[in-house]
């Protein structure tokens, strides 16, 4: 059984974002450690991006979510600390075979 008092938070990663780097994950963890913010999310060109770090304080509310709503459904209940990020690859979702082909053939993505 998972002992949540030993877990400081969880980072939700989306499988359709292959351009994600470990540097953004480290930056989220470091930002969280600075203030133990309930939610830490990257901000790219004035757009919230993924992945998102949720402090263990949010776990009870995350466990109540049903369906395909995602963690943003609880953003209104907690302070969200945004991490400025200057790599727009975080905004790239690969949702179709065509987008995947574009990704592997286009070095500009």
ABEGO torsion letter per residue (X at the ends): XBBAAABAEBBBBBAABAABBAAAAAAAAAAAAAAGBABBBBBBGGBBBOBBBBBAAAAAAAAABBEBAEAAAAAAABBBBBBBBABAAAABBBABAAAAAAAAABAAX
